């Protein structure tokens, strides 16, 4: 297993327990499990249970002093009501909930209070003005995830589109943040160098086809992030 670097890497949209193993072997910090039925990466609850079981198995095999090497599971949700969140959390047993819709800070606080899990909040960026909302998430989100702003009727993420990374070059927000949107093994080192990101998120950039993760590209992405 490769050790994690200072750059936190999230591989989003895993589909199988074997994807989880590949992320672990590569040294990823997080894996994202998508629960959004319009996405080609949408998981059924049964598939989520299988991935969670693989996480328990990996943890059981890991030496106690190296337990932090198991990638943390993130349940990606989009404007999900509480009853569905309850079912997802029971199946996926996530370490984080990712809010990738139009959730307000008030809604996020209610989710955090009810379920007791840390939050990742996606912020869609098209211009510098979009960063003004970051202050609303101080002391509420554990991470912000800056993704590309696209067509309002399109998927909220996982589209492979990027934005102007220079918008983040001088970002000095209080909340930890990671960069997403159009990243790949070929450009992640440059993206980290331009933005100063301490975390990166990828989905389409490590796939051989929509929803099909590629072990070699996962490894190459993690290695590329370390070069940044």
N, C-alpha and C positions, 0 to 999 in steps of 0.2 A: 504494500500500500504506500502511495506517495503521501508525505506529510503535507498538511495544509500550510499555505504561505500566509503572509500578512494580508493578502488580498482575499476577501471572502467571496467565494464563487457559489452562485445558486444556479443549478440546472433545473429549469422549470419544464413542466409538462411530461414528467416520466409516466410510463404506462404499465410497466411490469416490475416484478421483484428483481429481475435481472438488470433492468435499467438502474435500480437503486444500487445494486452491487457494483456496476460500472462506475457510478458516481463516487461511491466509497473508495474504490480502487484508485480513482484519479485524484482523490484528495479534495473533493467538493465539500463545502461547508453546509449547504442547504440543498434539499430537493423540493421542487414544487409539484404539488398534486392539484390538477385543475378540475374544478367542479362548476362547469358552465356548459350547458348542453349544446350551444352553438359552436363550441370549439372542437377541432379534430382531436384534441388531447383530453377531452372530457372523460372522467373516470366514473364507472359505476361504483356503488358502495361495496360490492363484492371485490372489485379490483383494488379498491382502497384498503380493504381488510387484508388482502394478500400482501400488499406492500408494507403495511404496518407490521404484519407478522415477520416479514423479512427484516425489518428494522429491529425487532426484538431478538431475532436470531443473530444478527450481526453484533448487537450489544452483548449477547451472552458469550460470543466467541472472543470479543475484544478484551485485551488486558485492562484491568481497572485503571491503571495509570494513563492509558491511551484512549479512554472511553470517549473523549471529546472528538475523536476522529470519525465517529458515526455522523453522517450528514443529518442535520435537523430537518424534520418534515414540516412543510408549509402547505396549508390548505388554502388554495386560491379560490376566492369566492367573489361573486359580482352581485351586489344588492340583494343578498340572500336573507330571507326571513328566518326568524329564530327556530322554527320547527325543522327547517331544512339544515340549518347550522347544527342543531342538536344531533341529527342523524349523521351528518358528515363527520363531526368530531368523534362520535362513538365508533365509527368505522375506521377512520384514518388515524386517529390518535395523534393529531398534529402537535408540534411544538410551538407553532405560530399560526395565526390566521392572517391571510393576506386579503385586504379589501381592495378590489380592483375595479370597483364601479364608481357610483356617484355618492357614496356614503358620506354623510356629514360628520363633523367631529362629535356632535351629540349622539348620533347613531353609533359611532365607533365606541364612544364611552359606555354606552349601554351594552354593547357586545362584550367589551372587556370586563365590565362589572358582572355580567351574567355568567360568562364562560371562563373567566380567569386566565385567559391566554394572552401572551404578548401579541402585538399587532405590527404588520407591515402595511403601510398605506401607499398605494400607487398614485403618483402625481403625473398627469399627462402634460408634456411640455411642448409648446410650439413657439413660444417667445419668452423673453425675460419676465414678462408680466405674470406668467403662470407660476413663477416661483414665489410670488407674494403670499400665496396661501400656506406656504411651509410653516409659518409661525403659528398657524392655527392648530398644528399637530404637535407642538412642543409639549412634553410631559404626557403625551397621549399615545403616539406611535413610537414603537421601539426602533423602527427603521422607516425611512421613506424610500420609495423606489421610483426613480425618474424614468418614465417611458415616453415613447413618441406619441404625440397627439395626432389622431387620424380622423377619418370620416365618422361622425357621430353614430351612424348606423352600422359601422363595421365592428369587427371584434374589438374588445377593449384592450387587447394585448396579444402577443404571440403572432404578430403579423410580419415581422422581419423588417419593419420600417425604423429608421433612425431619425434623430433630430440634430440640431447644431450643438455639438458637444461643447463648444466654446462658451455657451450660456452658463455652464457650470464651473468654468475655470476659476471664478472668484467667489463661488458660493460658500458662505460661512454660516450656514444654519446651525441651530443647536442640536438637531436630531441627526443621528447617523443616517447615511444614505447610500444607496447603491444605484448603479447605472444599468439601464436596460434599453432595448430597442435596436434591432439591426446588428447586434454584436455577433462576431464569428471568431474562429481561431485566427483568421487573417488580420483582423483589425482590433482585437481586444487590447493588445499591448499599447497601441497608439491611443485608444480611447482612454485608458487609464492614465497615460502620460498627459493627455490634453486636459482631462477633468480633475485629476487628483482623486478619483474614486477609490474608496477602500473596499468596495463591494461591487460585483458585477453579476448580472442575471442574463441568462441565455436560454432560448428555446429552439426556434427554427434554425439557428446557426449551428446546432450540433445534431441535425437530423439528416437522414438519407431520403426521407419522404415525410409529408406532414404527419406528425404524431409518432414517427419512428426514430427513436434515438440511436445514434451511432457511437459505439464505444471509442473508436479511434478519434473521432471529432471531440468527444467529451474530454479525453485525455489531452488532446492538442489545445483545447480551449483553456483548460486549467493551467497548462504549461505556459500558454501565451499570456494569461493574466499575471502570472508570476514575473514575467519579463517586464511588465509595465511598471 
